[in-house]
Amino acid sequence: MAAELLLDSGALVALLDRSQERHAACAFCLDGWKGPVVSTEAVLTEATQLLDRVAGGGRSCVDFFLAGGAVLVPSSAASARRVRELLLQYADFRMRYADATLVALAEELDTATVLTTDRGFGRYRLYGRKCFRLLPTASSRSQTRARARS
């Protein structure tokens, strides 16, 4: 079984708003994923705010999780402490809280794959060392463009 896929706010917005440039690439990656998809309440909150301009956008975010699109993993005191450490560690990069919750969750679950439109994850490291695997990749974006043309 594949490890968990972390779902970031930008990718969630792209999945739910078909007008987003990366909608097809994110949908392609999610459709091909065979393991569990997980996220945090901070990501859900951020995505509902980003989708406020779309009629029913916030509700569609909640519906996505209720329908089993991803599992919301609750935070704990230990994860909140790790988030605080990460926010201090990446202060120069102005790491967002939602991103920090995903990095902490990745460390907790020992997974490194994140579906994101935010290239900030290219700077973040698990345990201060290990790089994230970012989806969608350039090849998955070009595959979706090629499929759209045919």
N, CA, C and O of each residue as an XYZ file, in Angstrom:
600
protein
N       0.842     -1.188      0.000
C       0.000      0.000      0.000
C       0.885      1.248      0.000
O       1.919      1.280      0.667
N       0.484      2.252     -0.733
C       1.242      3.499     -0.805
C       1.135      4.250      0.512
O       0.160      4.103      1.249
N       2.145      5.052      0.794
C       2.105      5.909      1.965
C       1.027      6.969      1.766
O       0.449      7.091      0.686
N       0.772      7.723      2.812
C      -0.240      8.775      2.734
C       0.207      9.912      1.807
O       1.393     10.219      1.684
N      -0.772     10.510      1.176
C      -0.571     11.717      0.377
C      -1.099     12.880      1.196
O      -2.251     12.867      1.632
N      -0.263     13.885      1.406
C      -0.677     15.088      2.117
C      -1.360     16.026      1.127
O      -0.872     16.210      0.012
N      -2.474     16.615      1.519
C      -3.226     17.523      0.661
C      -3.097     18.940      1.192
O      -3.493     19.221      2.324
N      -2.545     19.831      0.382
C      -2.351     21.232      0.756
C      -3.522     22.087      0.266
O      -4.305     21.671     -0.588
N      -3.615     23.273      0.824
C      -4.733     24.197      0.534
C      -4.858     24.550     -0.945
O      -5.949     24.468     -1.510
N      -3.764     24.938     -1.569
C      -3.817     25.339     -2.973
C      -4.298     24.220     -3.870
O      -5.066     24.451     -4.803
N      -3.849     23.011     -3.591
C      -4.286     21.862     -4.388
C      -5.765     21.568     -4.148
O      -6.490     21.222     -5.081
N      -6.208     21.702     -2.914
C      -7.629     21.495     -2.611
C      -8.484     22.521     -3.361
O      -9.517     22.175     -3.933
N      -8.051     23.768     -3.354
C      -8.765     24.806     -4.100
C      -8.777     24.464     -5.589
O      -9.813     24.577     -6.245
N      -7.632     24.049     -6.121
C      -7.553     23.694     -7.543
C      -8.451     22.509     -7.876
O      -9.053     22.472     -8.949
N      -8.545     21.551     -6.978
C      -9.416     20.397     -7.210
C     -10.888     20.799     -7.280
O     -11.647     20.272     -8.093
N     -11.279     21.733     -6.424
C     -12.695     22.086     -6.296
C     -13.143     23.213     -7.218
O     -14.338     23.365     -7.471
N     -12.211     23.993     -7.717
C     -12.535     25.123     -8.600
C     -11.960     24.838     -9.981
O     -10.764     25.014    -10.211
N     -12.812     24.398    -10.894
C     -12.376     24.002    -12.232
C     -11.761     25.143    -13.038
O     -11.111     24.900    -14.055
N     -11.958     26.383    -12.597
C     -11.360     27.514    -13.312
C      -9.880     27.696    -12.973
O      -9.190     28.481    -13.623
N      -9.392     26.984    -11.970
C      -7.995     27.086    -11.567
C      -7.082     26.463    -12.624
O      -7.397     25.419    -13.195
N      -5.963     27.110    -12.869
C      -5.007     26.653    -13.881
C      -4.517     25.224    -13.616
O      -4.300     24.462    -14.558
N      -4.345     24.865    -12.370
C      -3.807     23.537    -12.036
C      -4.875     22.503    -11.697
O      -4.564     21.437    -11.165
N      -6.125     22.813    -12.004
C      -7.208     21.869    -11.692
C      -6.952     20.493    -12.304
O      -6.975     19.487    -11.595
N      -6.711     20.442    -13.598
C      -6.564     19.154    -14.290
C      -5.370     18.374    -13.765
O      -5.462     17.161    -13.577
N      -4.257     19.044    -13.526
C      -3.059     18.351    -13.038
C      -3.282     17.791    -11.635
O      -2.874     16.667    -11.342
N      -3.927     18.570    -10.771
C      -4.196     18.083     -9.416
C      -5.189     16.928     -9.436
O      -5.019     15.946     -8.714
N      -6.230     17.046    -10.264
C      -7.220     15.972    -10.377
C      -6.581     14.697    -10.923
O      -6.886     13.601    -10.453
N      -5.697     14.834    -11.914
C      -4.984     13.700    -12.493
C      -4.175     12.971    -11.415
O      -4.207     11.743    -11.336
N      -3.454     13.726    -10.593
C      -2.636     13.127     -9.524
C      -3.501     12.444     -8.480
O      -3.205     11.327     -8.055
N      -4.564     13.110     -8.068
C      -5.432     12.530     -7.046
C      -6.118     11.276     -7.566
O      -6.241     10.293     -6.835
N      -6.568     11.296     -8.822
C      -7.225     10.123     -9.407
C      -6.280      8.919     -9.464
O      -6.714      7.776     -9.321
N      -4.995      9.182     -9.673
C      -4.028      8.096     -9.784
C      -3.446      7.634     -8.459
O      -2.699      6.656     -8.425
N      -3.769      8.315     -7.371
C      -3.204      7.961     -6.073
C      -3.920      6.750     -5.501
O      -5.150      6.700     -5.497
N      -3.171      5.787     -5.025
C      -3.764      4.535     -4.534
C      -3.849      4.450     -3.004
O      -4.552      3.585     -2.481
N      -3.158      5.314     -2.290
C      -3.161      5.251     -0.828
C      -4.094      6.279     -0.220
O      -4.840      6.956     -0.927
N      -4.043      6.390      1.110
C      -4.875      7.371      1.800
C      -4.420      8.807      1.515
O      -3.238      9.064      1.287
N      -5.374      9.726      1.535
C      -5.114     11.153      1.385
C      -5.476     11.798      2.717
O      -6.564     11.578      3.249
N      -4.554     12.598      3.251
C      -4.757     13.190      4.576
C      -4.482     14.689      4.536
O      -3.751     15.185      3.678
N      -5.081     15.388      5.477
C      -4.846     16.816      5.588
C      -5.145     17.262      7.013
O      -5.441     16.451      7.890
N      -5.060     18.578      7.219
C      -5.266     19.138      8.558
C      -6.416     20.140      8.529
O      -6.820     20.618      7.469
N      -6.930     20.442      9.710
C      -8.005     21.422      9.815
C      -7.534     22.797      9.372
O      -8.329     23.585      8.860
N      -6.256     23.098      9.560
C      -5.722     24.392      9.108
C      -5.808     24.503      7.587
O      -6.097     25.575      7.055
N      -5.559     23.409      6.899
C      -5.669     23.392      5.435
C      -7.131     23.589      5.025
O      -7.424     24.357      4.109
N      -8.029     22.905      5.696
C      -9.458     23.063      5.403
C      -9.889     24.515      5.626
O     -10.608     25.084      4.804
N      -9.459     25.098      6.713
C      -9.807     26.492      7.009
C      -9.276     27.436      5.938
O      -9.999     28.304      5.449
N      -8.010     27.262      5.579
C      -7.402     28.124      4.565
C      -8.115     27.980      3.218
O      -8.385     28.974      2.543
N      -8.414     26.754      2.836
C      -9.070     26.512      1.548
C     -10.486     27.096      1.523
O     -10.901     27.656      0.509
N     -11.227     26.972      2.623
C     -12.580     27.547      2.641
C     -12.510     29.071      2.495
O     -13.368     29.676      1.851
N     -11.500     29.678      3.086
C     -11.334     31.131      2.931
C     -10.966     31.485      1.497
O     -11.480     32.461      0.949
N     -10.091     30.710      0.891
C      -9.692     30.979     -0.492
C     -10.847     30.788     -1.473
O     -10.886     31.429     -2.523
N     -11.780     29.913     -1.131
C     -12.913     29.643     -2.022
C     -14.155     30.468     -1.689
O     -15.216     30.240     -2.270
N     -14.041     31.413     -0.772
C     -15.174     32.271     -0.422
C     -15.734     33.016     -1.629
O     -16.930     33.306     -1.676
N     -14.884     33.327     -2.604
C     -15.328     34.102     -3.786
C     -16.145     33.245     -4.748
O     -16.797     33.776     -5.647
N     -16.116     31.931     -4.568
C     -16.857     31.012     -5.427
C     -18.151     30.614     -4.712
O     -18.111     30.194     -3.555
N     -19.289     30.741     -5.384
C     -20.560     30.367     -4.767
C     -20.509     28.916     -4.280
O     -20.244     28.002     -5.061
N     -20.761     28.716     -2.994
C     -20.752     27.372     -2.412
C     -19.366     26.802     -2.227
O     -19.229     25.624     -1.896
N     -18.325     27.608     -2.433
C     -16.948     27.118     -2.369
C     -16.558     26.572     -1.010
O     -15.983     25.489     -0.912
N     -16.871     27.323      0.044
C     -16.531     26.858      1.390
C     -17.237     25.559      1.739
O     -16.645     24.649      2.319
N     -18.505     25.487      1.379
C     -19.277     24.268      1.638
C     -18.705     23.083      0.868
O     -18.689     21.960      1.372
N     -18.228     23.338     -0.370
C     -17.671     22.237     -1.164
C     -16.397     21.683     -0.523
O     -16.100     20.496     -0.656
N     -15.647     22.538      0.170
C     -14.459     22.048      0.886
C     -14.857     21.062      1.985
O     -14.286     19.978      2.104
N     -15.831     21.454      2.770
C     -16.306     20.580      3.845
C     -16.886     19.304      3.252
O     -16.617     18.209      3.746
N     -17.678     19.442      2.199
C     -18.280     18.275      1.547
C     -17.217     17.312      1.021
O     -17.395     16.095      1.072
N     -16.114     17.860      0.517
C     -15.017     17.025      0.009
C     -14.530     16.066      1.095
O     -14.346     14.875      0.842
N     -14.325     16.588      2.296
C     -13.861     15.738      3.397
C     -14.963     14.799      3.880
O     -14.703     13.631      4.170
N     -16.193     15.307      3.968
C     -17.297     14.457      4.414
C     -17.550     13.299      3.458
O     -17.987     12.227      3.877
N     -17.277     13.512      2.174
C     -17.472     12.461      1.166
C     -16.295     11.487      1.110
O     -16.321     10.536      0.328
N     -15.266     11.708      1.926
C     -14.131     10.794      1.945
C     -13.022     11.154      0.991
O     -12.143     10.331      0.733
N     -13.034     12.373      0.452
C     -11.963     12.802     -0.449
C     -10.610     12.822      0.226
O      -9.585     12.591     -0.416
N     -10.604     13.095      1.507
C      -9.386     13.068      2.318
C      -9.805     12.921      3.775
O     -10.950     13.189      4.140
N      -8.863     12.492      4.591
C      -9.092     12.334      6.020
C      -8.505     13.535      6.745
O      -7.351     13.899      6.519
N      -9.299     14.152      7.618
C      -8.794     15.232      8.463
C      -8.127     14.618      9.682
O      -8.761     13.893     10.449
N      -6.857     14.910      9.855
C      -6.123     14.391     11.002
C      -6.083     15.486     12.067
O      -5.541     16.565     11.826
N      -6.649     15.217     13.235
C      -6.686     16.259     14.269
C      -5.292     16.556     14.830
O      -4.420     15.689     14.872
N      -5.115     17.800     15.254
C      -3.839     18.176     15.853
C      -3.809     17.729     17.312
O      -4.846     17.472     17.925
N      -2.621     17.646     17.838
C      -2.413     17.279     19.244
C      -1.481     18.320     19.858
O      -0.951     19.181     19.156
N      -1.288     18.234     21.159
C      -0.350     19.150     21.815
C       1.058     18.962     21.244
O       1.790     19.933     21.052
N       1.428     17.720     20.978
C       2.763     17.448     20.429
C       2.902     18.047     19.027
O       3.939     18.623     18.700
N       1.861     17.913     18.199
C       1.961     18.480     16.856
C       1.963     20.007     16.914
O       2.631     20.645     16.100
N       1.244     20.599     17.843
C       1.253     22.059     17.993
C       2.642     22.554     18.402
O       3.097     23.597     17.932
N       3.311     21.804     19.275
C       4.687     22.171     19.648
C       5.611     22.088     18.440
O       6.469     22.951     18.255
N       5.442     21.058     17.618
C       6.279     20.915     16.427
C       5.980     22.029     15.423
O       6.896     22.546     14.783
N       4.726     22.396     15.284
C       4.350     23.501     14.395
C       5.042     24.779     14.854
O       5.564     25.532     14.032
N       5.047     25.023     16.149
C       5.710     26.212     16.681
C       7.193     26.206     16.317
O       7.734     27.227     15.891
N       7.846     25.063     16.482
C       9.266     24.936     16.122
C       9.486     25.221     14.638
O      10.429     25.919     14.265
N       8.620     24.683     13.806
C       8.744     24.873     12.357
C       8.544     26.335     11.962
O       9.262     26.851     11.106
N       7.579     26.998     12.578
C       7.350     28.410     12.285
C       8.570     29.247     12.648
O       8.893     30.206     11.947
N       9.241     28.897     13.726
C      10.484     29.590     14.099
C      11.612     29.237     13.132
O      12.351     30.113     12.684
N      11.736     27.964     12.819
C      12.804     27.497     11.935
C      12.708     28.133     10.548
O      13.728     28.490      9.958
N      11.497     28.275     10.032
C      11.298     28.790      8.679
C      10.767     30.228      8.677
O      10.115     30.648      7.721
N      11.038     30.959      9.716
C      10.560     32.345      9.822
C      11.059     33.199      8.660
O      10.328     34.064      8.176
N      12.286     32.973      8.207
C      12.820     33.748      7.081
C      12.045     33.493      5.788
O      12.022     34.349      4.903
N      11.412     32.326      5.671
C      10.619     31.984      4.484
C       9.149     32.358      4.659
O       8.345     32.185      3.743
N       8.803     32.875      5.844
C       7.423     33.244      6.167
C       6.480     32.060      5.966
O       5.445     32.171      5.309
N       6.865     30.926      6.548
C       6.047     29.711      6.471
C       4.654     29.991      7.027
O       4.506     30.591      8.092
N       3.636     29.548      6.289
C       2.262     29.682      6.756
C       1.940     28.563      7.744
O       2.512     27.473      7.697
N       1.006     28.875      8.635
C       0.598     27.918      9.661
C       0.109     26.607      9.045
O       0.484     25.528      9.505
N      -0.719     26.695      8.016
C      -1.248     25.477      7.385
C      -0.110     24.610      6.846
O      -0.147     23.387      6.980
N       0.895     25.231      6.240
C       2.054     24.474      5.747
C       2.774     23.789      6.901
O       3.166     22.627      6.796
N       2.944     24.510      7.997
C       3.630     23.931      9.159
C       2.868     22.729      9.706
O       3.482     21.757     10.146
N       1.534     22.785      9.684
C       0.766     21.630     10.171
C       0.975     20.422      9.272
O       0.998     19.289      9.754
N       1.127     20.650      7.961
C       1.368     19.526      7.044
C       2.767     18.943      7.229
O       2.940     17.726      7.164
N       3.768     19.795      7.458
C       5.123     19.288      7.700
C       5.130     18.454      8.982
O       5.717     17.372      9.016
N       4.482     18.951     10.028
C       4.412     18.205     11.291
C       3.685     16.876     11.088
O       4.104     15.850     11.626
N       2.607     16.892     10.320
C       1.859     15.659     10.047
C       2.705     14.689      9.224
O       2.675     13.482      9.465
N       3.449     15.205      8.266
C       4.322     14.355      7.451
C       5.343     13.646      8.329
O       5.614     12.460      8.139
N       5.903     14.360      9.276
C       6.876     13.743     10.190
C       6.201     12.695     11.070
O       6.758     11.625     11.315
N       5.012     13.008     11.535
C       4.276     12.080     12.387
C       3.927     10.790     11.648
O       4.002      9.704     12.224
N       3.545     10.906     10.380
C       3.139      9.745      9.588
C       4.289      9.117      8.804
O       4.134      8.055      8.203
N       5.436      9.780      8.816
C       6.603      9.344      8.052
C       6.266      9.201      6.565
O       6.504      8.162      5.950
N       5.717     10.261      6.020
C       5.417     10.329      4.599
C       5.982     11.637      4.050
O       6.127     12.605      4.797
N       6.297     11.680      2.777
C       6.948     12.858      2.213
C       6.307     13.357      0.924
O       6.875     14.223      0.258
N       5.153     12.840      0.559
C       4.517     13.224     -0.696
C       3.379     14.193     -0.416
O       2.495     13.913      0.394
N       3.411     15.336     -1.095
C       2.403     16.363     -0.870
C       1.841     16.843     -2.208
O       2.586     17.148     -3.139
N       0.519     16.901     -2.282
C      -0.169     17.468     -3.438
C      -0.352     18.948     -3.141
O      -1.117     19.324     -2.253
N       0.353     19.779     -3.887
C       0.394     21.207     -3.578
C       0.604     22.034     -4.833
O       1.161     21.557     -5.823
N       0.155     23.268     -4.779
C       0.482     24.237     -5.818
C       1.500     25.230     -5.278
O       1.894     26.166     -5.974
N       1.921     25.028     -4.047
C       2.831     25.927     -3.334
C       4.247     25.367     -3.399
O       4.532     24.328     -2.804
N       5.121     26.039     -4.107
C       6.496     25.561     -4.243
C       7.318     25.790     -2.980
O       8.486     25.405     -2.929
N       6.725     26.413     -1.954
C       7.391     26.554     -0.666
C       7.783     25.206     -0.086
O       8.765     25.101      0.649
N       7.022     24.185     -0.415
C       7.342     22.854      0.085
C       8.677     22.352     -0.456
O       9.249     21.408      0.091
N       9.171     22.961     -1.505
C      10.504     22.615     -2.005
C      11.610     23.049     -1.056
O      12.718     22.516     -1.112
N      11.324     24.004     -0.189
C      12.317     24.472      0.801
C      12.223     23.732      2.126
O      13.212     23.630      2.851
N      11.060     23.224      2.444
C      10.849     22.582      3.748
C      11.491     21.198      3.760
O      11.580     20.524      2.734
N      11.932     20.796      4.942
C      12.566     19.489      5.114
C      11.925     18.740      6.265
O      11.627     19.315      7.312
N      11.718     17.452      6.058
C      11.248     16.585      7.138
C      12.414     16.309      8.077
O      13.508     15.952      7.639
N      12.175     16.473      9.337
C      13.216     16.268     10.343
C      14.447     17.121     10.057
O      15.547     16.801     10.507
N      14.259     18.221      9.298
C      15.363     19.108      8.964
C      16.277     18.587      7.860
O      17.263     19.246      7.530
N      15.979     17.419      7.275
C      16.881     16.809      6.292
C      16.200     16.362      5.003
O      16.655     16.708      3.913
N      15.137     15.613      5.112
C      14.536     14.932      3.959
C      13.625     15.868      3.160
O      12.788     16.573      3.726
N      13.803     15.862      1.838
C      12.989     16.689      0.940
C      11.608     16.072      0.738
O      11.426     14.859      0.842
N      10.646     16.937      0.447
C       9.315     16.486      0.072
C       9.295     16.071     -1.393
O      10.071     16.576     -2.204
N       8.418     15.168     -1.716
C       8.098     14.825     -3.102
C       6.850     15.632     -3.455
O       5.787     15.432     -2.867
N       6.984     16.537     -4.410
C       5.905     17.459     -4.751
C       5.088     16.947     -5.935
O       5.635     16.564     -6.969
N       3.783     16.951     -5.762
C       2.843     16.632     -6.832
C       1.926     17.838     -7.003
O       1.630     18.476     -5.993
N       1.461     18.198     -8.164
C       1.771     17.535     -9.418
C       3.171     17.873     -9.900
O       3.666     18.981     -9.694
N       3.793     16.907    -10.538
C       5.118     17.119    -11.115
C       4.961     17.782    -12.478
O       3.856     17.869    -13.014
N       6.059     18.241    -13.023
C       6.026     18.845    -14.360
C       5.512     17.836    -15.385
O       4.791     18.205    -16.312
N       5.879     16.566    -15.222
C       5.430     15.556    -16.190
C       3.931     15.302    -16.072
O       3.269     15.080    -17.086
N       3.383     15.327    -14.865
C       1.938     15.124    -14.746
C       1.178     16.313    -15.305
O       0.085     16.143    -15.844
N       1.739     17.528    -15.186
C       1.089     18.700    -15.775
C       1.104     18.601    -17.297
O       0.118     18.943    -17.950
N       2.224     18.133    -17.867
C       2.282     18.023    -19.330
C       1.387     16.882    -19.823
O       0.828     16.975    -20.916
N       1.243     15.814    -19.044
C       0.342     14.726    -19.430
C      -1.099     15.207    -19.486
O      -1.846     14.826    -20.388
N      -1.497     16.042    -18.533
C      -2.870     16.531    -18.544
C      -3.099     17.488    -19.702
O      -4.185     17.512    -20.281
N      -2.083     18.281    -20.047
C      -2.212     19.177    -21.218
C      -2.337     18.358    -22.498
O      -3.146     18.675    -23.369
N      -1.528     17.297    -22.606
C      -1.573     16.446    -23.809
C      -2.920     15.745    -23.919
O      -3.473     15.628    -25.012
N      -3.446     15.283    -22.801
C      -4.753     14.619    -22.804
C      -5.852     15.592    -23.202
O      -6.796     15.214    -23.897
N      -5.734     16.853    -22.763
C      -6.747     17.859    -23.087
C      -6.744     18.192    -24.575
O      -7.790     18.509    -25.142
N      -5.571     18.121    -25.213
C      -5.474     18.439    -26.638
C      -6.012     17.311    -27.514
O      -6.452     17.559    -28.636
N      -5.983     16.068    -27.013
C      -6.413     14.942    -27.859
C      -7.897     14.715    -27.808
O      -8.406     13.807    -28.465
